[in-house]
Amino acid sequence: MGEEKKVPEGQTSITDEKIKVEKPVVNVFSLKKDMDDFKKETKATNDKILGVLESLVNKDENVSPEPLAEEPKETESEIAKLTKQQRDIFEYYFDPVDGFKAWYDINLNIFTIDVPMKLSNNTDAHKVLYKQDLRSKKVDQNNILGSMKAWCILVAQNLKYERRIKLK
């Protein structure tokens, strides 16, 4: 039990060697500067949050809360607008005077055609339930205009709609 194990010649045991650990060199001044910047940013954000909460508690309508993050404001209509090329493709196959509408959602990459109810060939149950006829397709990211053109052709064929024939 109290016997010591012998280490073979040419080898050393872990207890015989002193392990050297190198400490990384740290610039204390840069750490202090980073910490001070972080404290300032955190304090400014906390002050904004507290200001908003205080105005809600006091119901002070004269104080308008500052936005925490500045974001570009896009409305739904700006996101859904068609570019000139996209509109040209759509209007080549469908006449807006007949009631057709289209939009392209940039975020979801979906092209949608709103078919007027008088031209819809959906079942009566679908018309009663949904009260609209939307034909949507996720377009190919690499060929957006080509995908839109193909979708317009398919929808026009499905409706047996020809733009050159004027409706009453």
C-alpha positions, 0 to 999 in steps of 0.5 A: 500500500505504501509502496512507490511505483518505479518509473522506467529509465528514460521516462519521467513521471508527471509529478517530477515535471513542472508544468509551465502555463503561459498566461495570455498578454492582456491590455488592461486599458483596452478592456477598461475602454470596452467596458466603459463603452458597454456601460454607456450603451446599456445605460442609454438603453435602460434610460429609454426603456424607463422613460417609456415605462414612466410615460405609460404609468403617468399616462403623459401623452405629451411625451413620445417614446423614442424608438429603441432601434432605427429601422427603415419603415416599409409599408405593406403596399411598398413591399407588395408593389410590382416593378415595371418589368413585373407589371409589364409581364402581368399586363401582357396576359391580364387586363387590370380593367377586367379586375385582375390584380397582382402583387409580389411579396419580396420577403416570402418570394411569392407572386399572387394574382387576384382573379375577379369573382366574375371570371373565377372558375373555382367551385361554388363552395370555395367562392362562398368560403373564401370570398376571393380567388387568389392564385399564388406561387413561390417563384424561383429566386434565380429566375423571378421574371421567368417564373412570373411569366410561366405562372401568368400563362398557367393561370390564363390557360386555367381561366381560359382567359384571353386579354385581347377579348374585351369583356362587357 
